[in-house]
Amino acid sequence: MPFLLLFVALLAASLNMRPVITSVSPLLGNIQSDLGMNSLQASLMTTLPVLCMGIFAPLAVSISRRFGLESTIFGAMVLIGAATAARGFLSSSSGLILTALAAGVGIGIAGPLLSGFIKRHFPGRSAMVSVYSASMVVGASLAAGLAVPVYTWLDNSWQLSLAVWAVLSLAALPVWWRIAARSKPLKQQTAHARLPLANGRAWLLTLFFGLMASIFYSLTAWLAPMAASMGYSKHEAGNLLTLFTLIQIPVSILVPILVARFQRRTLWLVLCSLFELSGLLLLLGSASPLLSAVLLGIGAGGLFPLALMLPLLMTERAEEASSWSSLNQGGGYFLGALGPLAVGRIYDASGSFQPALIGMAVITLLMIAVQLMIGRSSREGNALRKSTASS
């Protein structure tokens, strides 16, 4: 298939992976006020999609085996778009939560399969991971940054402000329809697409992904409310969330390229985590939310593409990459979903974000320990492969 078609397809799908989540946070106060939701209920708006991503990611390989990799991604785009568009017609908390559930299913299926798509159609092109991760960040940034302006432009309708992001799915569908029509299910490769449940390194990657995701989605859901609790206006708090996501764009492009050029993956993992830890400590001290958003954006912008990249570097075939990514994203997103939920629960109980920020800092330290274990296991795996090859 033409490179340009495949590139546009990857770009279009990636843009759809986050707006349904990040468009909520800047409008959370309005949604809570209109629907009478407490903080725990409101956190379900971001927790449920992530939880569904965790539940359905392991099923993605089986579904793609039945219908084909590209056709399954097309179906996931349809589901994400339909769930997003439905928000324009809802005025109840249960309906809104149902759309979060449906969109999470679509994202959970598409996520690991896009890793397999990169492995199959762009072998040896680490820059495509940058395209994948950066496009997700762009989609997240657009949704977070434009949520309030679109809300104002559409006569203060948070329903329409949330639903407008269905246009991204609408743009992606013709491209993926064309690719799906040219592709065939790979049923003969079923035996090679099993989840790596007995592989210790795969579980380490899963734990890392989960810890990383719990911090990321907690910040995505609660950074704006945290800023508001410090006295910032709704627009200022929304701008901090936008800054947090915008900073991730250049970082998510640059870090995979640097890793491919200089190797030393563990160094980059730990360095990004230290940026994230610094941002959390500044927030904890209420020192500078602006600088905190920058540091957190650098950390998150580097960690996410590395989490996507690691399964591709440790596997050889597209189906194997999809199965590793299914396990990593399945277990990882399941753990990640607990983050925003815990923050909402802690805030309801204490009336402060301080205890939650302390917990997030501890999780970041634990994540660094896991990263060091991944580095050690990778070196041992490389040594074993070299020994086997020479014998």
C-alpha positions as CSV (number, residue, x, y, z in Angstrom):
1,M,0.0,0.0,0.0
2,P,1.2,3.6,-0.6
3,F,3.3,5.0,2.2
4,L,1.3,8.3,2.2
5,L,-2.0,6.5,2.7
6,L,-0.6,4.4,5.6
7,F,1.0,7.5,7.1
8,V,-2.3,9.5,7.0
9,A,-4.2,6.6,8.4
10,L,-1.8,6.3,11.4
11,L,-2.0,10.1,11.9
12,A,-5.8,10.2,11.7
13,A,-6.4,7.2,14.0
14,S,-3.9,8.6,16.6
15,L,-5.7,12.0,16.7
16,N,-8.9,10.2,17.9
17,M,-7.4,8.4,20.8
18,R,-7.6,11.1,23.5
19,P,-10.1,13.9,22.8
20,V,-13.0,12.0,24.4
21,I,-11.0,12.1,27.7
22,T,-9.2,15.4,27.6
23,S,-12.2,17.5,26.5
24,V,-13.9,16.8,29.8
25,S,-11.5,18.2,32.4
26,P,-11.8,21.9,31.5
27,L,-15.6,21.7,31.6
28,L,-15.8,19.4,34.6
29,G,-17.1,22.1,36.9
30,N,-20.0,23.0,34.5
31,I,-20.9,19.3,34.0
32,Q,-20.9,18.7,37.8
33,S,-23.0,21.7,38.4
34,D,-25.6,20.9,35.7
35,L,-25.9,17.2,36.5
36,G,-25.3,17.3,40.3
37,M,-22.3,15.0,40.2
38,N,-19.8,14.7,43.1
39,S,-16.1,14.4,42.5
40,L,-16.1,10.6,42.5
41,Q,-18.8,10.5,39.9
42,A,-17.1,13.1,37.8
43,S,-13.9,11.1,37.9
44,L,-15.7,8.3,36.1
45,M,-15.8,10.5,33.0
46,T,-12.0,9.9,32.6
47,T,-11.7,6.7,34.6
48,L,-14.2,4.6,32.6
49,P,-12.6,5.1,29.2
50,V,-9.2,4.2,30.7
51,L,-10.7,1.2,32.5
52,C,-12.3,0.0,29.3
53,M,-9.0,0.4,27.5
54,G,-7.5,-2.0,30.1
55,I,-10.3,-4.5,29.8
56,F,-10.6,-4.6,26.0
57,A,-7.0,-4.2,25.0
58,P,-6.2,-7.9,25.6
59,L,-9.2,-8.8,23.4
60,A,-7.9,-6.7,20.5
61,V,-5.6,-9.5,19.2
62,S,-8.4,-12.0,19.1
63,I,-10.8,-9.6,17.4
64,S,-8.2,-8.7,14.8
65,R,-7.5,-12.3,14.2
66,R,-11.2,-12.7,13.2
67,F,-11.7,-9.6,11.2
68,G,-8.2,-8.4,10.3
69,L,-5.9,-5.8,11.8
70,E,-7.0,-2.9,9.7
71,S,-10.7,-3.7,9.6
72,T,-10.7,-3.9,13.4
73,I,-9.1,-0.5,13.7
74,F,-11.8,0.8,11.3
75,G,-14.5,-0.6,13.6
76,A,-12.9,1.0,16.6
77,M,-12.9,4.4,14.9
78,V,-16.6,4.0,14.2
79,L,-17.3,3.3,17.9
80,I,-15.2,6.2,19.1
81,G,-16.9,8.6,16.7
82,A,-20.4,7.4,17.5
83,A,-19.8,7.6,21.3
84,T,-18.4,11.1,21.0
85,A,-21.2,12.4,18.7
86,A,-23.8,11.0,21.1
87,R,-22.7,13.4,23.8
88,G,-24.3,16.2,21.9
89,F,-27.8,14.7,22.6
90,L,-27.4,13.8,26.3
91,S,-28.3,15.6,29.4
92,S,-27.9,12.9,32.1
93,S,-25.0,11.6,34.0
94,S,-25.8,8.0,33.2
95,G,-25.9,8.8,29.5
96,L,-22.6,10.7,29.6
97,I,-20.9,7.8,31.5
98,L,-22.3,5.3,28.9
99,T,-20.5,7.3,26.1
100,A,-17.3,7.2,28.1
101,L,-17.7,3.5,28.4
102,A,-18.3,3.0,24.7
103,A,-15.4,5.3,23.6
104,G,-13.1,3.4,26.0
105,V,-13.9,0.1,24.3
106,G,-13.0,1.6,20.9
107,I,-9.8,3.1,22.2
108,G,-8.9,-0.1,24.1
109,I,-9.2,-2.1,20.9
110,A,-7.4,0.4,18.6
111,G,-4.4,1.2,20.9
112,P,-2.5,-2.1,20.8
113,L,-3.4,-2.8,17.2
114,L,-1.9,0.5,16.1
115,S,1.4,-0.7,17.5
116,G,1.0,-3.8,15.4
117,F,0.1,-1.6,12.4
118,I,3.4,0.3,12.8
119,K,5.4,-3.0,13.2
120,R,3.8,-4.4,10.0
121,H,3.8,-1.4,7.7
122,F,6.7,0.6,9.0
123,P,9.3,-2.0,10.1
124,G,12.5,-0.4,11.3
125,R,11.0,3.1,11.3
126,S,11.2,4.3,14.9
127,A,10.1,7.7,13.8
128,M,6.6,6.3,13.3
129,V,6.3,5.8,17.0
130,S,6.9,9.6,17.3
131,V,4.1,10.2,14.8
132,Y,1.8,7.9,16.8
133,S,2.5,9.4,20.2
134,A,2.8,13.0,19.0
135,S,-0.5,12.8,17.1
136,M,-2.2,11.5,20.3
137,V,-0.8,14.4,22.2
138,V,-2.0,16.9,19.5
139,G,-5.5,15.4,19.7
140,A,-5.4,15.7,23.4
141,S,-4.1,19.3,23.3
142,L,-6.7,20.4,20.8
143,A,-9.5,19.0,22.9
144,A,-8.2,20.4,26.2
145,G,-7.3,23.8,24.8
146,L,-10.4,24.5,22.8
147,A,-12.9,23.0,25.1
148,V,-13.7,26.2,26.9
149,P,-13.6,28.5,23.7
150,V,-15.9,26.0,21.9
151,Y,-18.2,25.9,24.9
152,T,-18.5,29.7,24.8
153,W,-18.9,29.8,21.1
154,L,-21.7,27.2,21.2
155,D,-23.9,29.2,23.6
156,N,-22.4,27.6,26.8
157,S,-23.3,24.1,25.7
158,W,-20.9,21.6,27.2
159,Q,-22.8,18.8,25.4
160,L,-21.9,20.2,22.0
161,S,-18.4,21.1,23.1
162,L,-17.8,17.5,23.9
163,A,-19.5,16.1,20.8
164,V,-17.7,18.3,18.3
165,W,-14.6,16.1,18.5
166,A,-16.5,13.4,16.5
167,V,-15.3,15.3,13.5
168,L,-11.9,13.7,13.9
169,S,-13.4,10.2,13.6
170,L,-15.4,11.4,10.6
171,A,-12.2,12.4,8.9
172,A,-10.4,9.2,9.7
173,L,-13.1,6.8,8.5
174,P,-12.7,7.2,4.7
175,V,-8.9,6.5,5.0
176,W,-9.4,3.4,7.2
177,W,-12.2,2.1,5.0
178,R,-9.9,2.2,2.0
179,I,-7.1,0.4,3.9
180,A,-9.4,-2.2,5.4
181,A,-10.8,-3.0,2.0
182,R,-7.3,-3.9,0.8
183,S,-6.4,-6.0,3.8
184,K,-7.2,-9.6,4.8
185,P,-7.5,-11.4,8.1
186,L,-4.4,-13.3,9.0
187,K,-6.0,-16.4,10.5
188,Q,-3.0,-18.5,9.7
189,Q,-0.9,-16.6,12.2
190,T,-3.2,-17.3,15.2
191,A,-0.6,-19.3,17.0
192,H,1.8,-16.4,17.0
193,A,-0.6,-13.9,18.5
194,R,-1.0,-15.2,22.1
195,L,-0.6,-12.9,25.1
196,P,2.9,-13.2,26.6
197,L,1.6,-14.2,30.0
198,A,4.7,-16.3,30.9
199,N,7.2,-13.6,30.0
200,G,8.6,-11.7,32.9
201,R,9.8,-8.7,30.8
202,A,6.3,-8.3,29.4
203,W,4.9,-8.0,32.9
204,L,7.5,-5.5,33.9
205,L,6.5,-3.4,30.9
206,T,2.9,-3.8,32.0
207,L,3.6,-2.6,35.5
208,F,5.5,0.4,34.1
209,F,2.7,1.3,31.7
210,G,0.2,1.1,34.6
211,L,2.2,3.4,36.9
212,M,2.8,5.8,34.1
213,A,-0.8,5.8,33.0
214,S,-2.1,6.3,36.6
215,I,-0.1,9.5,36.9
216,F,-0.9,10.7,33.4
217,Y,-4.7,10.3,33.6
218,S,-4.8,11.7,37.1
219,L,-3.2,14.8,35.8
220,T,-5.4,14.9,32.7
221,A,-8.5,14.7,34.9
222,W,-7.5,16.8,37.8
223,L,-4.7,19.3,36.9
224,A,-7.3,22.0,36.0
225,P,-9.3,21.5,39.2
226,M,-6.1,21.5,41.2
227,A,-5.2,24.9,39.6
228,A,-8.7,26.1,40.3
229,S,-8.3,25.1,44.0
230,M,-5.3,27.4,44.1
231,G,-7.4,30.4,43.0
232,Y,-7.0,30.3,39.2
233,S,-10.0,31.1,37.0
234,K,-11.6,28.4,34.8
235,H,-9.8,29.8,31.8
236,E,-6.5,30.0,33.5
237,A,-6.8,26.5,34.9
238,G,-7.8,25.3,31.4
239,N,-4.7,27.0,30.0
240,L,-2.5,25.1,32.4
241,L,-3.9,21.9,31.2
242,T,-3.3,23.0,27.6
243,L,0.3,23.9,28.4
244,F,0.7,20.5,30.0
245,T,-0.5,18.8,26.8
246,L,1.2,21.1,24.4
247,I,4.7,20.6,26.0
248,Q,4.3,16.9,25.3
249,I,4.1,17.4,21.5
250,P,7.8,18.3,20.8
251,V,9.0,16.0,23.6
252,S,7.0,13.0,22.3
253,I,8.5,13.5,18.9
254,L,12.1,14.1,20.1
255,V,12.5,11.4,22.7
256,P,11.9,8.3,20.5
257,I,14.4,9.7,18.0
258,L,17.0,10.3,20.7
259,V,16.5,6.8,22.0
260,A,16.9,5.3,18.5
261,R,20.0,7.4,18.0
262,F,21.8,7.0,21.3
263,Q,20.1,3.9,22.9
264,R,20.3,3.9,26.7
265,R,16.6,3.5,27.1
266,T,16.8,3.3,30.9
267,L,18.5,6.6,31.2
268,W,15.7,8.4,29.2
269,L,13.0,6.6,31.2
270,V,14.5,7.7,34.5
271,L,15.2,11.2,33.3
272,C,11.6,11.7,32.2
273,S,10.3,10.3,35.5
274,L,12.5,12.8,37.4
275,F,11.0,15.7,35.4
276,E,7.5,14.4,36.4
277,L,8.5,14.0,40.0
278,S,9.8,17.6,40.1
279,G,6.5,18.9,38.7
280,L,4.5,17.0,41.3
281,L,6.7,18.3,44.2
282,L,6.2,21.9,42.9
283,L,2.4,21.4,42.8
284,L,2.6,19.9,46.3
285,G,4.3,23.0,47.6
286,S,1.9,25.3,45.5
287,A,5.1,26.9,44.3
288,S,4.5,27.5,40.6
289,P,1.7,25.7,38.8
290,L,3.0,27.2,35.5
291,L,6.5,25.6,35.9
292,S,4.8,22.5,37.3
293,A,2.8,22.1,34.1
294,V,6.0,22.4,32.0
295,L,7.9,19.8,34.0
296,L,5.0,17.4,34.1
297,G,4.5,17.9,30.3
298,I,8.1,17.1,29.6
299,G,7.9,14.0,31.8
300,A,4.7,12.7,30.4
301,G,5.6,13.6,26.9
302,G,8.7,11.4,27.1
303,L,7.3,8.5,29.1
304,F,4.3,7.7,26.9
305,P,6.1,7.2,23.6
306,L,8.7,5.1,25.4
307,A,6.0,3.0,26.9
308,L,4.6,2.5,23.3
309,M,8.1,1.9,21.9
310,L,9.4,-0.8,24.3
311,P,7.1,-3.6,23.0
312,L,8.1,-2.9,19.4
313,L,11.8,-3.0,20.3
314,M,11.4,-6.3,22.2
315,T,9.4,-8.2,19.5
316,E,10.1,-9.3,15.9
317,R,6.7,-9.6,14.2
318,A,3.6,-7.4,13.9
319,E,1.3,-10.0,15.6
320,E,3.8,-10.4,18.4
321,A,4.1,-6.6,18.9
322,S,0.2,-6.4,19.1
323,S,0.1,-9.2,21.6
324,W,2.7,-7.6,23.9
325,S,1.0,-4.2,23.5
326,S,-2.3,-5.8,24.3
327,L,-1.0,-7.1,27.6
328,N,0.9,-3.9,28.4
329,Q,-2.0,-1.6,27.6
330,G,-4.6,-4.0,29.0
331,G,-3.0,-4.4,32.4
332,G,-1.5,-0.9,32.3
333,Y,-4.7,1.0,31.5
334,F,-6.5,-1.1,34.1
335,L,-4.1,0.2,36.8
336,G,-4.1,3.6,35.2
337,A,-7.8,3.9,35.6
338,L,-7.5,3.7,39.3
339,G,-5.5,7.0,39.4
340,P,-8.2,9.5,38.6
341,L,-10.7,7.6,40.6
342,A,-8.4,7.6,43.7
343,V,-7.7,11.3,43.4
344,G,-11.5,12.1,43.2
345,R,-12.1,9.8,46.2
346,I,-9.3,11.3,48.3
347,Y,-10.4,14.9,47.5
348,D,-14.0,14.1,48.5
349,A,-12.7,12.6,51.8
350,S,-10.1,15.3,52.7
351,G,-11.2,18.4,50.8
352,S,-7.6,18.8,49.6
353,F,-5.5,17.6,46.7
354,Q,-2.3,17.4,48.9
355,P,-2.7,13.8,50.0
356,A,-3.3,12.7,46.4
357,L,-0.2,14.6,45.2
358,I,1.9,12.8,47.8
359,G,0.6,9.5,46.6
360,M,1.4,10.4,43.0
361,A,5.0,11.3,44.0
362,V,5.4,7.9,45.7
363,I,4.0,6.2,42.6
364,T,6.6,8.0,40.5
365,L,9.4,6.7,42.7
366,L,8.1,3.2,42.4
367,M,7.9,3.7,38.6
368,I,11.6,4.6,38.6
369,A,12.4,1.4,40.4
370,V,10.5,-0.6,37.8
371,Q,12.3,1.2,35.0
372,L,15.7,0.1,36.4
373,M,14.4,-3.5,36.6
374,I,13.4,-3.2,32.9
375,G,16.8,-2.0,32.0
376,R,18.4,-4.9,33.8
377,S,16.2,-7.5,32.2
378,S,16.8,-6.0,28.8
379,R,20.5,-6.3,29.2
380,E,20.2,-9.9,30.3
381,G,17.9,-10.7,27.4
382,N,20.3,-9.2,24.9
383,A,23.2,-11.2,26.4
384,L,21.2,-14.4,26.2
385,R,20.3,-13.7,22.5
386,K,24.0,-13.1,21.7
387,S,25.1,-16.2,23.5
388,T,22.5,-18.3,21.6
389,A,23.4,-16.8,18.3
390,S,27.1,-17.5,18.8
391,S,26.6,-21.1,19.8
